Amino acid sequence: MFPLNLPNALTMLRILAVPVVVVALLVATPGGDVIAAVVFALASLTDGLDGYIARKRSSITTFGKLMDPLADKLLIVGALVSLVSLGRLAAWVAMVIIAREVAVTILRTIAAERGLVIAASWLGKAKTVLQTAAVFALIAYDPAPVWVDVLVYVVVLNLFVEYFPQVLTETFTLSLLTAVLLKGVLEVVVAAKNRVKARLRAASTLSGKVIAAVLLWVVLFGSKFLVLEAVDFVFGDSVSLGGFFSVTVLILTLLLSQAAVQRLLRSNHVRG
């Protein structure tokens, strides 16, 4: 039997909240999304609170060390899997987040077995808050407003920073501003691409199709340089997006995340 103190009780409540969130999302009941959002938000608020209380009261236990991070992962994974099963989130987005959570857990477990403690940095805490906020927004808003799209961009950008060392941002604020800038630039690129594609489909002659195809290639190829120049013009040396390859991967990732959000909004609109 584990020691029944307040921190452990909060951890257990967070674990018990997982099936409530999943059932509220998957079972077609009136106000299910609201119930899931409220329970998810309250459970997320206990993350950090139980650890703070345990340290404050010197009531850190083995159970708490083991179950606290597990409860966090169960809550996030349960919500993500439910959103994917409902068609409200692209599976690849969920897998990226889940893979990161699993990797961090494995790394910390190995370090703990060797007597090492990996403390969470402020950047890691910011990413956790970002992920939690993104999941909450996807649960709570149906259809989601534009700022949810921006929030997805911020989450993707921060994961890109973590997995690609060439991409460097100095502060969380710069990360947010960079995401907003990329959102604006890519909207221009997508609008130009759609116009050229429409011209390509409407072309009735071979020369017209060739010209439209060349224009489409110029738009797609030039978008990388547009992103690099826009970021350099606005932020200077404060933000670096690496080289051509890094920007290409980043643009593809952002476009995929945008397409996933747009698909989510369309599916929610159809169900509504």
Secondary structure as the mmCIF struct_conf table of DSSP 4:
data_model
#
loop_
_struct_conf.conf_type_id
_struct_conf.id
_struct_conf.beg_label_comp_id
_struct_conf.beg_label_asym_id
_struct_conf.beg_label_seq_id
_struct_conf.end_label_comp_id
_struct_conf.end_label_asym_id
_struct_conf.end_label_seq_id
HELX_RH_AL_P HELX_RH_AL_P1 LEU A 6 LEU A 26
BEND BEND1 VAL A 27 VAL A 27
TURN_TY1_P TURN_TY1_P1 PRO A 30 GLY A 31
HELX_RH_AL_P HELX_RH_AL_P2 GLY A 32 THR A 46
TURN_TY1_P TURN_TY1_P2 ASP A 47 GLY A 48
HELX_RH_AL_P HELX_RH_AL_P3 LEU A 49 LYS A 56
TURN_TY1_P TURN_TY1_P3 ARG A 57 SER A 58
HELX_RH_AL_P HELX_RH_AL_P4 THR A 62 SER A 85
TURN_TY1_P TURN_TY1_P4 LEU A 86 GLY A 87
BEND BEND2 ARG A 88 LEU A 89
HELX_RH_AL_P HELX_RH_AL_P5 ALA A 91 GLU A 113
TURN_TY1_P TURN_TY1_P5 ARG A 114 GLY A 115
HELX_LH_PP_P HELX_LH_PP_P1 ALA A 119 SER A 121
HELX_RH_AL_P HELX_RH_AL_P6 TRP A 122 ALA A 140
BEND BEND3 ASP A 142 PRO A 143
HELX_RH_AL_P HELX_RH_AL_P7 VAL A 146 TYR A 163
TURN_TY1_P TURN_TY1_P6 PRO A 165 GLN A 166
STRN STRN1 LEU A 168 THR A 169
BEND BEND4 GLU A 170 THR A 171
HELX_RH_AL_P HELX_RH_AL_P8 PHE A 172 ALA A 202
BEND BEND5 THR A 205 THR A 205
HELX_RH_AL_P HELX_RH_AL_P9 LEU A 206 PHE A 235
HELX_RH_3T_P HELX_RH_3T_P1 GLY A 236 SER A 238
STRN STRN2 VAL A 239 SER A 240
BEND BEND6 GLY A 243 GLY A 243
HELX_RH_AL_P HELX_RH_AL_P10 PHE A 244 ARG A 271
#
